[in-house]
Amino acid sequence: MKIIRNIVELRQELKQYRVKSNGECRVGLVPTMGYLHEGHASLMSRAHDLSDLVVLSIFVNPIQFGPGEDYETYPRNEEQDLALADRQGVDIVFIPTVEEMYPTQTLTKIRVSEVTQLLCGSSRPGHFDGVTTVVSKLIHIVQPDQAYFGLKDAQQVAVLQQMVHDLNMNVEIVPCPIVREEDGLALSSRNVYLSSEERKQALVLSRSLFEVNETMVNDESVKASEVRERLMSLIQLSPMAVIDYVEVLTFPTLNRINDDVLLNDVTEKLIMAVAVKFGNTRLIDNMLLTPKEAVFLV
Amino acid sequence: MKIIRNIVELRQELKQYRVKSNGECRVGLVPTMGYLHEGHASLMSRAHDLSDLVVLSIFVNPIQFGPGEDYETYPRNEEQDLALADRQGVDIVFIPTVEEMYPTQTLTKIRVSEVTQLLCGSSRPGHFDGVTTVVSKLIHIVQPDQAYFGLKDAQQVAVLQQMVHDLNMNVEIVPCPIVREEDGLALSSRNVYLSSEERKQALVLSRSLFEVNETMVNDESVKASEVRERLMSLIQLSPMAVIDYVEVLTFPTLNRINDDVLLNDVTEKLIMAVAVKFGNTRLIDNMLLTPKEAVFLV
């Protein structure tokens, strides 16, 4: 496994690799902010299935954090990250400094409208501009055939697919299923912030999503408003839960399903998405569903 | 010369070419809006010098025109364009339809701040977002090593260089000198709009730039305000001229030189830039200079 910290060296390495393989190798990029867990490991594993060379990037991207968010305190552990990447058979780890990625303040931003205007986009203004900008930088540096992202950040997947489509980027965004702890908690680097009581109460997220999926989504007469209300009331059973949003939307177009619409009448893929604070920690979770067949997509 | 109208076919053609040449060929892109003239021809000729395969794109990009601007009436002549491209030895002409470039309305825009906030950027709000967005699309489709742009649109060159730098695009923006008619008028597809009287009066632009360059720029005591004022008064000698802007700026950083600053004290490259309307036609012209040595850069 090669560890590369600068862009010129990474480009040279990739160029050599491409020439050696007569341009026949597929390069897979797994962009992360580090503090890697089994969710990230599953991305690397998927990348091994579909790509010939796996590049993992680790970069806590300052421009996707808002003022007062956790950029400074975001958990970092390079040694553990490298050990995990090595176990996963990653070929190249790219770990740039902030100065390497932003030698001068970026005057250029990529902005996706509409799909960024709700859910985490409205709670975290500017967040997705930071994400699309840094991902496009990584795509331009690595020029991958595939880039792998977890569906835990489902809106991020939707936004990046829109960007790649609109800008004709020659890369496939590969969404990968959410990985959960045995008790259902969706893996997240931010779970480390939770006290043991908060962590216990945070289980309400996955439990609510699973319960609604099992009890309501098969019901032909269920309305979007009923799903939202049921999710709300289940989540509110946890006294620490402070709800940011609870939504039912089309995916990946992210159009809100109006209250009176029967889920069964929607022909697009649907997503239930929630964001809830426990203490100072904001957690997100979601579940994709196809109401007509009531089959999980992930 | 191959004429290609769709993106998939263009990508396949370029891929074949790259495989055949073992990845050793340099691809040059000349993005244009067509109605080609000798200015464009000089870009193609420069592309032949520096690149192995020359791709010319012809696309009148709707999203860089504002409401009330001349998108509908922008001059088009595919037959003449193809004849000129063929004479210039272009390898591939890419002529997409609007539907091919924008199969759905683009939700994604690339926005460069600061360098887009003055000159044509302030006169034409949104214009440069349209330019950066379409150029990034073309760059993603063609994946060129070099992309060629005329310095007639000097701000466009500055904006695109900023974008390429900020987003780590793997392409060199190659600025090419302004091409002028024998009488000094900078070539532009929009010159066709001018009546014969307007065309005569439009000569005031190049004449003013040349005169100021010859008489003032060598003068060690000349201030930025004096250059602007002299340009203004020279241009106003033409009764039809309606000035949009007259500026002296650093290039390509596009910082305004304050009135009292001596040109001689500025260590950066400088540009004199003007935009003036004659009847309904807005013309731009500029001249790059290095005051310390009083040498044209173009």
Chai-1 contact restraints between the chains, C-beta under 6 A:
chainA,res_idxA,chainB,res_idxB,connection_type,confidence,min_distance_angstrom,max_distance_angstrom,comment,restraint_id
A,V19,B,G23,contact,1.0,0.0,6.0,A-B,restraint_1
A,G23,B,V19,contact,1.0,0.0,6.0,A-B,restraint_2
A,T106,B,D166,contact,1.0,0.0,6.0,A-B,restraint_3
A,L107,B,V112,contact,1.0,0.0,6.0,A-B,restraint_4
A,L107,B,S113,contact,1.0,0.0,6.0,A-B,restraint_5
A,L107,B,E114,contact,1.0,0.0,6.0,A-B,restraint_6
A,L107,B,Q162,contact,1.0,0.0,6.0,A-B,restraint_7
A,L107,B,D166,contact,1.0,0.0,6.0,A-B,restraint_8
A,T108,B,V112,contact,1.0,0.0,6.0,A-B,restraint_9
A,T108,B,M163,contact,1.0,0.0,6.0,A-B,restraint_10
A,T108,B,D166,contact,1.0,0.0,6.0,A-B,restraint_11
A,T108,B,L167,contact,1.0,0.0,6.0,A-B,restraint_12
A,K109,B,R111,contact,1.0,0.0,6.0,A-B,restraint_13
A,I110,B,I110,contact,1.0,0.0,6.0,A-B,restraint_14
A,R111,B,K109,contact,1.0,0.0,6.0,A-B,restraint_15
A,R111,B,R111,contact,1.0,0.0,6.0,A-B,restraint_16
A,V112,B,L107,contact,1.0,0.0,6.0,A-B,restraint_17
A,V112,B,T108,contact,1.0,0.0,6.0,A-B,restraint_18
A,S113,B,L107,contact,1.0,0.0,6.0,A-B,restraint_19
A,E114,B,L107,contact,1.0,0.0,6.0,A-B,restraint_20
A,S136,B,L167,contact,1.0,0.0,6.0,A-B,restraint_21
A,K137,B,L167,contact,1.0,0.0,6.0,A-B,restraint_22
A,K137,B,N168,contact,1.0,0.0,6.0,A-B,restraint_23
A,H140,B,L167,contact,1.0,0.0,6.0,A-B,restraint_24
A,H140,B,N168,contact,1.0,0.0,6.0,A-B,restraint_25
A,H140,B,M169,contact,1.0,0.0,6.0,A-B,restraint_26
A,H140,B,N170,contact,1.0,0.0,6.0,A-B,restraint_27
A,I141,B,N168,contact,1.0,0.0,6.0,A-B,restraint_28
A,Q162,B,L107,contact,1.0,0.0,6.0,A-B,restraint_29
A,M163,B,T108,contact,1.0,0.0,6.0,A-B,restraint_30
A,D166,B,T106,contact,1.0,0.0,6.0,A-B,restraint_31
A,D166,B,T108,contact,1.0,0.0,6.0,A-B,restraint_32
A,L167,B,T108,contact,1.0,0.0,6.0,A-B,restraint_33
A,L167,B,S136,contact,1.0,0.0,6.0,A-B,restraint_34
A,L167,B,K137,contact,1.0,0.0,6.0,A-B,restraint_35
A,L167,B,H140,contact,1.0,0.0,6.0,A-B,restraint_36
A,N168,B,K137,contact,1.0,0.0,6.0,A-B,restraint_37
A,N168,B,H140,contact,1.0,0.0,6.0,A-B,restraint_38
A,N168,B,I141,contact,1.0,0.0,6.0,A-B,restraint_39
A,M169,B,H140,contact,1.0,0.0,6.0,A-B,restraint_40
A,N170,B,H140,contact,1.0,0.0,6.0,A-B,restraint_41
